[in-house]
Amino acid sequence: MNNRNQYVLAIDQGTTSSRAILFNHQGRIITLAQKPLPPYFPNPGWVEQDPNEIWYTQSSVIREVMDKADVTDRHIACIGIANQRETTIVWDRETGFPIYNAIVWQDRRTADYCEELKAKGWAERIRRKTGLVIDAYFSATKIKWILDNVKGARERADRGELCFGTVDTWLAWKLTRGGMFVTDATNASRTMLFNIETSRWDPELLELFGIPASMMPEVRGCSEVYGETSTPIFGHGIPLSGMAGDQQAALFGQLCADAGMIKTTYGTGCFMMLNTGDNLIFSRNNLLSTIAWRLGDRVTYALEGSVFVGGAVVQWLRDGLDLITTAASTEQIARSVPDNGGVYFVPALTGLGAPYWDQYARGAIIGITRGTTAAHVTRAALEGICYQVYDVLKAMENDIDARPREIRVDGGAIANNFLMQFQADISRCPVVRPRVLETTALGAAYLAGLAVGYWKDIDELKEQWDMDKVFTPQMREEDSRSYLREWHKAVGRSLDWAE
């Protein structure tokens, strides 16, 4: 069958849902299937998911998307995986059974241990090796917690009986029925165990966290044939040939392939990445240095700022407060009032990420008066997302001593025109929305397709990128500065709140 008559299957396993998307050779979506993935909150600050539910929801949407498109596995040229990063799964090497729930990237149970590491002087050493700050966000302390708290886990790990993986590794294992124990350089770079200069698991850090090297998957590039599937979902083996953490996949899907290009993903959290090319830049402003992708032997680096609560604040307004009925309604609600009425919402529901990195910050709604309405709170929540993204953008500008030409955006929330316009107003920078909004999945598809020759090269992919709309700053600059002054006052009230 001619490649142009085949499709690429992208797996997009996110924090709140599992999705599968079929793309054609023009990079257009043929069909999409999605299932929600429930979180569990066994204790305050803890966030878990069931690894078997991750697999069940993902495998079911793969079947669904093929049925909807009326295609068989013979129509699929290859498979790419994009996944929620840092989420930690440990399972039995022999049986494939998880020994504990997946500990999600948002989980804060190891925050106190992270503070101990900082007090012992590990911060700079870990930053120089991994590009990361010490934080409960990353996988290393989660693995240690599982080994320390699941009965018999450490002994089993020492005997070589346990495997660790982020969600990409877990899915590759399940798709090949244990035949493939791999991760890619981007996901490895988010564990706080991977040396991003040597591109190796770091022996000193493994020893620090008490993690046997036998638990760690093989680290591969982002675009290569890792092997073929071996699962009843497909009648024949399909090449698994692309893999990247969701934010790196989005950067690639946005075709931010040149140094200096920048994108922001608005999902459960917000994640801004700046392509720094061959240069590994260590931030002076509390951003992360990370691997954008590895193609062959060439590593491309990035600066990243992670906002923990982006779209999740809208979900909380809906499910936690019953303040809104649907996420889509927030645009109309925000526009129903002329401004925020002096209300500022700091959505530090799981602490604050970049550039504050305060594990003990908590959410705050400030400026409430008798005249405050649900619409003001809703608008303040959307504005709070944009302020957090602005803070990351400003840190990036200071790190590279330059302003970006534009910000390419993706993720579910970018359909909200109010949000995008306010982001442009506050950032004083054009915000560019692409025609294909599913850029995370598209990046996974591109990486997979390049590996098998479905697409020739990145230049061919650049020809496919198409713009939907550009949002340019409309607000007076003095007004945006005034909003930001009040925002930063509000942030100051939320910092270091929890004991």
N, C-alpha and C positions, 0 to 999 in steps of 0.2 A: 504493500500500500504506500502511495506517495505521502511523504511527510506532511504536505500541505492539506491532505485530507484526514490527518490525524489530529488529536488534541493532546494538550498537556494537562494533567490533573494536578491541581495545587491543593495541598492540605494546609489549612489555616487554623491551627489549634490555639484558641485564645483563652483569656481568663474567664470570660463569661459565656463563651459558646465555642462549639466545634463546627467548622465549616469545610466544605469541599467545593471547589470551583473548577469547571472545565474552561480552558482558554483555547482559542484557535490560533492560527499562525499570524493573524493580524493583531494579536494581543487583546482580542475582544472576548467578553464573557459569553459562553454558550449557555450555561445554566449554573445555578448555585443552589446548594442545600445547606441548612443550618439547624443545629439543635442547641438549646441552652444547656449550660453546664453549671450545676448548683455548687455554691461554696458552703462550707461548714465553719461555724465559729464556736469551737468547744470551750474556749475561754476568752476573756477580753484581750484583744490584740492578736489572737490566733486566727489564722485563715488556712483552711485545708480543703482539699478536693480528693475524691476517690479515684485512684489511678485506673481502676477498672471502668468507672464511669467515663473517664477521659477516653479510653479506648472504645467503649461501647458507643458513645455519641459520635466519635470520629469515624468508626467503621460503618455505622448506620448511615451517616450522611454521604459517605463514598458510594454506598449502594444506591442511595436515593438519587444522587446527582447523575449516576449512570442510567438509572431507570428513566429519569425525567428527560434526559437527552436521547434516550433510546440507542445507547451505544454499548458495545461490549469492551472487554479488556483489549481486544485486537485493534480498537480504534485509538488507544491511548499510547502515545509515544514514550512517555516517561512520567515520573512523579517527583514533585518538589514539596518539601516541608518547610513551613514557617510556624513558629511556636512561641507561646508565652515563655519568657526567659526566666532563669534563676529558680523557678519552681522545681522542687527537689523530690525525687522518687528513689527509694531504695528497695530492691527486690531480690528474691532468692535466685541465684544463678541457675540452679537445677530445675526448679518448678516454675519459675517466672512469676511467682506470687509476690505481690508487694508485702513488706513487713510492717508498713505503717502507711497512713494516708500521705498523699502528696502535700508537702508544706509549700504554700503558695508564696510568690515573691513579696506579697503585701504583708506577710506574717511578721510580727514584732517580738516573738517570744525570746529571741536571743539578744535583745537590745542591751541588757545588762552585761552579758558576756562581752559584747562589742566594746562597751565602755571600759571593761577590764583590760582588753587588749590595747586600747588607746593609752590607758594609764601606764601600761608596761612598756610603752614606747614603740609599738609595732606599726603605727600609722604610716610613717614615711617609708619604711621598708616595704610594706605591702603595696603602697601606692607606686613605688618605683618598679616593682615586679609586675603588678597586675593592672596598673592604671586606675585602680578603684580606691574609694574611701572605705574605711572599715564601717560596715553597716549590716544590720540584720537582713537587708534587702537581698544580699547575695547568697549563694548556695553553701559556702563552706561551713558557716556556723549552723545551718540547718542539718547538714549531714552529721556534724558532730552531735547535735542534739538527739537525733535518731539513734546513733550508736550508743549514746550515754543513757537513753531513757527507754528504749525497747529491750525487754528482757532477752539476754543472750546475744544481742545484735553485735556487740563489739567482738565477742569471741568468734562468732560466725564470720565476721569481716576479716579477722586475723587469719582464719583458716581459708580465706579466699572464696567463701561461699556466697558473698553478696555483691550486687552490682549497684552502682549509682548512675543515675542519668537525669538530665533535664528532660523536658517533655519530648524533644526531638529524638533523643536516644531511646526513650520508652516506646515511641511510635515505630521507630525503625526496628526495634526488637520484636514488637508485636506483628509488624507487617511481614517479617521474615521468620516468625516463629522461633525466635532465639538465635537465628543464624547471623545476625549483624549486631555488634555491640560497638557503635560508633557515635561520635558527635562531630560537629564542625567547629572551626576556629572561632566563630562568633559566639556560639553558645558557651564554648570552653572559656572564653575571655570574660564571662559574666559570673564565674564560680568563685572568684577570689582565690583560686588555686592554680591558675594558668599564667605562666610568664609570657607576656605578650611580646617581649623582645626575642626570646629564644624559641617561642612557639612550642613550649613543652610544659607538661605538668611540673610544677616546681617542688622538688623533694623537700626543701626546707618548710614550705607551707603545708604540705601534706603531713609532715611530722608535727608541726605546730598544732594542727587541728586533730591529730591522731587518726588520720584517714589512710588506710593501707592503699598503696598504689594499685593493687589488684582490683580495687573497686572501680577504677577510672576507665572510661571508654577510650578507644583509639580516636585520636583527633585527626580529622581529614579536612580537605578544602571544601569550599561552598558549592563548587560546580564540578562534580566528577561522578562517575558511575560507582556507587558504593557496592552494588549488588542488585539482585532481582528479588521481587516480592515472592513470598511463599505462604499464601493464605487463601482460604476458601472464598474470600471476596472476589478473587480473580481466578479465571480458569487457567491462565498462563502467567508466567513470570513477567513482570514489567520492571524496567530499570528504575531504581530509586537513585536519582542523580542530582538532586539539588537540596541544600539544607542551609538554613540561616535563622537566627533569632528574629522575631517578628519586626523589630525596629530596623535591623540591618536589611532585612528583606524589603521593607518599605523604602529605605534609602535607595536600594537597587531598583525597585519597581518604579520609583520616581525618576529614574535615570539620572540621579545625582552622581554621575560617574567621574566628574572632574573636581579637583581640589577647590574648595571655596563654596561649593554648592551645599544647600541646607534644606532640610525638610522637618516638618513637625507632624507627628501622628496624634490624632485626638481619639483615643480609645478609652479604656477603663482609666488609664493614666494618660499623661501627655509626654511625648518623648521627642526631643529635638536632637537631631544629629547633623554634624557639620563634617563633610568629607575633607580630611587633611592630607590626602594622597599618601605618598611614601613617608611623610613626616610624622613621627610619633611625638605629639605635642603634649606635655604635661601641663595641666591647667593651673593657673595662678588664682583661679576664682571658683574653686570647689566643683568643677565639672569632672566628668570621667573621661579618661583616655581609653579607647576600646578598639577592637578590630572591626572594621566595616565589612570586610570580606577577604577571603583568600582565594585567588584564582591561580591555579598552578602553584608556582613557588612565590608568587608575588602577593605581598600583604598590603592592603590598603587600610589606613587607620582613620579614626574619626574622634571628634569630641562629642560628648553626649551630656545632655541635661535631662534628668528624669523627674517628672512631676507625678507623685504617687496617685493623686486623686484628680482626674479630669472628668471624663464622662460619668465616672462613678458617683459624682456628686448629684448628677441629674437622676441617676438610678435611686439614690438615697432620698431625694425629694419625692420620688414616686412611691418607693416601697417602704421607706422608713417613716416619712412624715405624712404620706397620702396628700401631699400638697398639689400634685399634678397627676393627671391620668396617663399621659404618654410623654415620652421624651420629645416627640415631634411638636407637641403643643407649646414647648418653652419659648420658641421663637415668637409666636403670636402673643403670649403672655408678657414677654419682656418688652415687646413693642407697645403694649397697652398703657405703659406709663412713660412719661417723658424722660425720666432718668432714674437712678437708683434710690432716690429719696434719702441720700446720705447713708444708705446701708451698705456695709462691706462684709462679704462672706469669705473667710479664710478656710478653705476646705481641707484642713489638716486632719482628716478623719483617721489616717494611719501614719501620722507624723508628717513632716515636710521633707521632701527630697531636695534636689539641687535648686539653688546654690546654698540652701540653709543647712541641710543634713541634720535636722533636729528630730531625733527619734521620739522626743517627749513633747513635741508640739501637739496641740489638739485643735479641733475645729472651733471656729468662733464666728458668730454673727453679731456685728457691732454697728451701732448707730440707730438702733430701733427706737422709734417714737410712737406716740398714739396714732400717728398718721401712716405708719408702716402697714403695708398690705402684703398678701401672698405674692402679688406680682412684683413688688420691690425685692422680696427675698429671692424669688426665682431669677429676676434679672441680676441681682448681686451674685448669685451662684454662677451664672454664665460669665459674668465679668471676672469673677475670681479665677476661672480657668485661664482667661486671657492674661490677667496680671501675672500668674505663675509662669506662663510661657514667656512673657516679656522679661521677667527676671532672669530666666535662662538665656534668652537672646542677648541681654545686656552683658552677662558674664562671658558669653562667646565672643562678642565684639571686643571686649577688653583683652581676651586671651590672644586674639589674632590681630588686634589693632586695626580693624577694618569693619565696615558695615556690609552686610550681605546685600546683593542686588535684589533678591526676592526671597520669599519663604514659600516653598512648595508644601502643600498640606494634603493630608489624607486621613482616613479613619471615618467612622460612622457619623461623628458630630459635625463634620464639615458641610453637611447638607444644610445646617442651620446658618442662614445668611446673616442673621444678627450677630452670631458669634464670630463669623469670619470678618465682618465689617468692623466690629469692635476690636478684634485682634489687629487689623491693619491700622486703626486709629491710634491705639495705644503704642504699637510697635513702631509707628512712623515708617512703615516698610510695606511694599506691595505683597499681598497674600495671593498665591496662585493655586487655584483648584483645578485638578486635572479632570479630563472627561471620564476616565476609568477611576472610580473611587477606591476600588479594591486593590490598592497598590501593594499591600503586604503579600497577598496571595499572588499577585502578578510578579513580584520580585522572586518568589519561590519558583514560579513557573519559568521565568526567564533563566534563572540559575540552572534549573533542571534541563531546559531545552538546549541551552548552550553546550552542555556536556555531551549531548548525543547528536549534535549537529542539526537539531530542529531549527535553530536560528544560527546564522553564520557567525556573527560577532556583535559586540556592543553597538557599533555604528548602525547596524541594521535595526537594533532595538530603538535607538534614539529617534529614528524616523517614525516610530509608532507613537511616541509620546504626544499627546494632544491636550490642549488647554480647554477647560470649560469656561472659567471666569476669573478675572483679576479684580481683587478688592484693593482699592487705593485709599490712603488716608483722607478722610473727609472732615474730621473733627479739628477744631482749632488746636494748635500745639500747646497753648497755655492751659487749655481745658484738660488735655491728656496729662500734662504735668501735674495739674491739681488732683486729678483722680489718683495718680500714682503716689503722690504724697500721702493721701489718706489711706491708700492700700498699705503702704509700708508702715504706717502707724498701727493699722489693724494687725499686720503680721507680728509686730512687736508684742502685742497683747497675747498672742497665741503661743509664743515660743516658750519652751521649757515648762510646760503646764503640768504634765503628768509627773508623778513621783516615780 
